[in-house]
Amino acid sequence: MRFNLVINLERLSPDDDMRDIARHTTEMVQMADRGGFDIVWAAEHHAIEMTIAPGPFQLLAHWAAHTSRIRLGTGVVVAPYWHPVKLAGEVAMIDLLSDGRFEFGIGKGAYQREFDRLADGKPQNLGVPMMLEMLPALKALWQGDYAHDGEYWSFPKTTACPKPLQRPHPPIWVAARDAGTFDAAVKEGYDIMTWALTRPFAEVEAYMGHFETALANNPRVKRPRFMTMRHAGIYERPADAVPFIAAIQRQGRQFENLFRNLAPVIDGFPQDPDPALLGNQGEYTPDKLTENLILGTPDHAIEKLRRYAALGIDYFCYNASYGLPLAEQKKSLRLFIDEVMPAFQEPAVRAAE
């Protein structure tokens, strides 16, 4: 099993200096680059301070200039917010600027609030069909002149400029949750990204079941890669868990607010909703978070991750961004690199620091 990192710029207070946050995320990516992570992912979100990611390609270009080995991916570009011609060019440009290190992740979108502002108020459930229409158009644009007349986009003959360095195109990853999306993605040979949120390990097993069913339905397709993401926090003693638990609980309330439009967002900061409106807080007790997520001492993390490796997961994605204080983020990542990853990788894989 190999390792990925997802990290975002996140601002918890108007007093936080964005320059400090930007420096911190770059330093975390550099740690991952030196420490043997395969891919770092940047999200796309708009008008919220908890995930500042309006231009994932800009951020990835910056990271590309400050790293030497790690691959760089969008986790994810939100299909309904883009025109295929513009997205095809942006993907090709970052592939060029990163010297062919780009991994293209695409998804349907997470928050109806964003659809209300960036996708003309379309219902969020249109995200999957829009994504599935867009992908063949992107692949055609990367090859040469192409005209499109579809349900969601139409444009006359055009092509992507520049063309991507990786031919025929960078690896394509699809964020999948339901069985239909798994099947549609695997049929085309796209790699699979999953996130079980704070749910039990059984949710990860369910995603792997969808993946295996899709493989059985498409026996001539070469097996794509399968990645799953979890909040991760490594600390030296169980008593050190307090800030990690508190940060995930806070983010969980904000996430449900944004997902269901439960409370205002004031100057970019999501407010905590009325607790009576929250529907999944049973997952956010300290015991459940510690059980379901990769939280714990290095030995506990290794024990948990062995279940993921045994399930056949190709990439475990370490989610570093959930409002944890910056110093704790670095300390956790350092422990993960030094004491957890060696249990799963050959020593030669990890570059010397």
C-alpha positions in Angstrom: 0.0 0.0 0.0 1.3 3.4 -1.0 0.5 6.9 0.5 -1.0 10.1 -0.7 -1.5 13.4 1.1 -4.4 15.9 0.8 -3.9 19.3 2.3 -5.8 22.6 1.9 -5.3 26.2 2.9 -7.7 26.6 5.8 -8.4 29.7 7.9 -10.2 29.4 11.1 -10.3 33.0 12.2 -10.1 36.4 10.6 -6.9 36.9 12.7 -5.1 34.1 10.8 -2.5 35.4 8.4 -2.9 33.8 4.9 0.8 34.1 4.3 1.5 31.9 7.2 -1.1 29.4 6.0 0.3 29.3 2.5 3.9 28.8 3.8 2.7 26.0 6.1 0.9 24.0 3.3 4.0 24.3 1.1 6.2 23.1 3.9 3.9 20.1 4.5 4.0 19.2 0.8 7.8 19.4 0.9 7.8 17.1 3.9 5.6 14.6 1.9 7.9 15.0 -1.1 11.0 14.1 0.8 9.2 11.5 3.0 8.1 9.2 0.2 4.4 10.1 -0.5 3.4 9.4 -4.0 0.8 12.1 -4.7 -0.4 15.3 -3.0 -4.0 16.4 -3.7 -5.5 19.9 -3.8 -9.3 20.4 -3.6 -11.5 22.9 -5.4 -13.9 24.9 -3.2 -15.2 28.5 -3.4 -16.0 31.3 -0.9 -15.4 29.3 2.3 -12.5 29.9 4.6 -12.3 26.3 5.9 -11.1 25.1 2.5 -9.5 27.9 0.5 -9.1 26.4 -2.9 -10.6 28.6 -5.7 -7.7 27.8 -8.0 -6.3 24.3 -7.5 -4.2 24.5 -10.6 -2.4 27.7 -9.3 -1.7 26.0 -6.0 -0.4 22.8 -7.7 1.9 24.9 -10.0 3.3 26.6 -6.8 3.9 23.2 -5.2 5.4 21.8 -8.4 8.0 24.6 -8.3 8.9 23.8 -4.7 9.1 20.0 -5.0 11.1 17.5 -7.1 9.5 14.1 -7.1 6.0 14.0 -5.7 3.1 13.9 -8.2 0.4 16.6 -7.9 -3.3 16.1 -8.3 -6.7 17.7 -8.2 -8.8 16.1 -5.5 -11.1 17.1 -7.1 -12.0 19.5 -9.9 -15.8 19.9 -9.7 -17.2 19.2 -13.2 -20.3 21.4 -13.1 -18.2 24.5 -12.4 -16.2 24.2 -15.6 -16.5 24.5 -19.3 -14.7 21.5 -21.0 -12.5 23.7 -23.3 -11.2 25.7 -20.4 -10.7 22.7 -18.2 -8.8 20.8 -20.9 -6.4 23.7 -21.3 -5.9 24.1 -17.6 -5.1 20.4 -17.1 -2.6 20.4 -20.0 -0.9 23.5 -18.7 -0.4 22.1 -15.2 0.9 18.9 -16.7 3.4 21.0 -18.7 4.5 23.2 -15.7 4.9 20.1 -13.4 7.0 18.3 -16.0 4.4 15.6 -16.4 3.7 15.0 -12.7 0.0 15.8 -12.8 -2.9 13.4 -11.8 -6.3 14.6 -12.8 -9.1 14.0 -10.2 -12.6 15.0 -11.0 -15.9 14.7 -9.1 -19.5 15.9 -8.9 -19.2 18.5 -6.1 -19.9 18.4 -2.4 -21.9 21.4 -1.4 -25.3 22.6 -2.7 -24.2 26.1 -1.5 -21.5 26.2 -4.2 -23.9 24.9 -6.9 -26.2 27.8 -6.0 -23.4 30.2 -6.7 -21.3 28.6 -9.4 -23.6 26.3 -11.3 -26.7 28.4 -11.8 -28.4 26.8 -8.8 -28.5 23.3 -10.5 -29.4 20.5 -8.1 -26.3 18.8 -6.8 -27.4 15.4 -8.1 -26.7 16.6 -11.7 -23.0 16.5 -10.8 -22.5 12.8 -11.8 -24.1 13.0 -15.3 -22.3 16.3 -16.0 -19.0 14.7 -15.0 -19.6 11.6 -17.2 -20.5 13.8 -20.2 -17.4 16.0 -19.7 -14.7 13.2 -19.5 -15.0 12.0 -23.1 -15.0 15.6 -24.3 -11.8 16.3 -22.4 -10.0 13.3 -23.8 -11.0 14.3 -27.3 -9.9 17.9 -26.8 -6.5 16.6 -25.6 -6.0 14.8 -28.9 -7.0 17.5 -31.4 -10.0 19.3 -33.0 -13.3 18.2 -31.5 -16.9 19.6 -31.6 -19.4 18.7 -28.9 -23.2 18.8 -28.8 -24.4 17.3 -25.5 -27.0 17.7 -22.8 -24.9 20.1 -20.7 -22.4 21.6 -23.1 -22.1 22.5 -26.7 -19.2 24.1 -28.6 -17.9 24.2 -32.2 -14.7 22.4 -33.3 -11.7 23.3 -31.1 -8.8 21.7 -29.3 -6.9 22.0 -26.1 -3.8 24.4 -26.1 -1.3 23.3 -24.9 -1.5 19.6 -25.1 -0.6 17.6 -22.0 2.9 16.1 -21.7 1.6 12.8 -20.6 0.1 11.0 -23.6 -2.6 10.4 -24.4 -3.4 12.4 -21.2 -2.7 12.5 -17.5 -4.1 9.7 -15.3 -7.8 10.3 -14.7 -9.3 9.7 -11.2 -13.0 9.7 -10.5 -14.5 10.4 -7.0 -17.0 7.7 -6.6 -19.5 6.7 -3.9 -22.5 4.9 -5.5 -22.3 1.7 -7.5 -23.3 3.3 -10.8 -20.4 5.8 -10.7 -18.0 3.0 -9.9 -19.2 1.0 -12.9 -19.1 3.9 -15.3 -15.6 4.9 -14.2 -14.1 1.4 -14.2 -15.5 0.7 -17.6 -13.4 3.5 -19.0 -10.3 2.5 -17.0 -10.4 5.5 -14.7 -8.8 5.3 -11.2 -11.1 5.5 -8.2 -11.0 7.9 -5.3 -13.2 7.3 -2.2 -13.8 9.0 1.1 -15.7 7.3 3.9 -16.0 10.5 5.9 -16.1 9.6 9.6 -18.1 6.4 9.0 -16.9 3.0 10.2 -14.5 0.7 8.3 -17.5 -1.1 6.8 -18.1 1.9 4.6 -14.6 1.4 3.1 -15.4 -2.3 2.6 -18.6 -1.3 0.8 -16.7 0.9 -1.6 -14.3 -1.9 -2.3 -17.3 -4.2 -2.9 -18.6 -1.7 -5.5 -15.1 -1.6 -7.1 -14.8 -5.4 -7.3 -18.3 -5.7 -8.8 -17.4 -3.1 -11.4 -14.2 -5.1 -12.2 -16.3 -8.2 -12.6 -18.7 -6.3 -14.9 -15.9 -5.2 -17.1 -13.5 -8.1 -17.3 -11.4 -6.8 -20.2 -10.5 -3.6 -18.4 -7.1 -3.4 -16.8 -7.5 -3.0 -13.0 -7.5 0.8 -12.2 -6.0 2.1 -9.0 -8.1 2.4 -5.8 -7.5 5.1 -3.3 -9.3 5.9 0.0 -9.0 8.9 2.2 -9.3 9.3 6.0 -8.6 12.0 8.5 -5.2 11.2 10.0 -3.6 12.3 13.2 -0.6 10.7 14.8 0.5 11.6 18.4 2.9 10.2 20.9 0.4 9.4 23.7 -3.3 8.6 23.8 -3.8 11.7 26.0 -2.6 13.9 23.2 -5.8 13.1 21.1 -7.8 16.1 22.5 -7.0 18.8 19.9 -7.4 16.2 17.0 -10.8 15.2 18.2 -11.9 18.8 18.8 -10.8 19.9 15.3 -12.6 17.0 13.6 -15.8 17.6 15.6 -15.8 21.3 14.6 -15.1 20.6 11.0 -17.9 18.0 11.0 -20.5 20.6 12.1 -19.3 23.0 9.4 -19.3 20.2 6.8 -22.9 19.3 7.5 -23.9 22.9 7.5 -22.4 23.4 4.0 -23.8 20.1 2.7 -27.3 20.8 3.9 -27.4 24.7 4.1 -28.2 24.5 7.8 -26.7 27.8 9.0 -25.3 31.1 7.5 -21.8 31.5 6.2 -20.6 34.9 7.4 -17.8 36.5 5.5 -16.6 33.0 4.4 -16.8 31.4 7.8 -19.5 28.6 8.2 -21.4 29.0 11.4 -22.2 26.1 13.6 -25.8 24.9 13.0 -28.4 24.3 15.7 -27.4 20.9 17.2 -30.9 19.7 16.9 -30.5 19.9 13.1 -27.4 17.7 12.9 -28.1 14.2 11.8 -24.9 12.2 12.2 -23.3 13.4 15.5 -23.1 9.8 16.8 -20.1 9.4 14.5 -18.3 12.3 16.2 -17.9 11.0 19.7 -14.3 10.7 20.8 -14.6 6.9 20.9 -16.1 6.6 17.4 -13.6 9.1 15.8 -10.7 7.2 17.4 -12.2 3.9 16.2 -13.1 4.9 12.7 -10.3 7.2 11.7 -6.5 6.9 11.6 -6.1 8.7 14.9 -3.6 7.3 17.5 -0.1 6.6 18.3 2.2 5.2 15.5 1.6 1.6 16.7 -2.2 2.1 16.7 -2.1 3.7 13.3 -0.1 0.8 11.9 -2.6 -1.7 13.3 -5.5 0.2 11.7 -3.8 0.6 8.4 -3.0 -3.1 8.1 -6.8 -3.6 7.6 -6.7 -1.2 4.6 -3.7 -3.0 3.1 -5.4 -6.4 3.6 -8.5 -5.1 1.9 -6.4 -4.5 -1.3 -6.3 -0.7 -1.2 -3.6 0.7 -3.5 -3.3 4.2 -1.9 -4.2 5.4 1.5 -4.7 9.2 1.5 -3.7 11.0 4.6 -6.1 13.9 5.2 -4.2 16.6 7.0 -6.8 19.4 6.7 -9.5 19.6 9.3 -8.7 22.6 11.4 -5.8 21.2 13.4 -3.3 23.8 14.7 -0.4 24.1 12.3 2.3 22.9 14.6 0.3 19.8 15.4 -0.2 19.1 11.7 3.6 19.1 11.2 4.3 17.0 14.2 1.6 14.4 13.2 3.0 14.2 9.6 6.5 13.8 10.8 5.5 10.9 13.1 3.6 9.3 10.2 6.6 9.6 7.8 9.1 8.4 10.4 7.2 5.7 12.3 4.2 4.6 10.3 5.1 4.5 6.6 8.2 2.3 7.1 5.9 -0.5 8.2 4.3 -0.6 4.7 7.2 0.4 2.4 10.6 -0.7 1.5 13.2 1.6 3.0 14.7 2.4 -0.5 11.4 3.9 -1.5 11.7 6.8 1.0 14.0 9.5 -0.1 16.7 10.7 2.3 16.0 14.0 3.9 
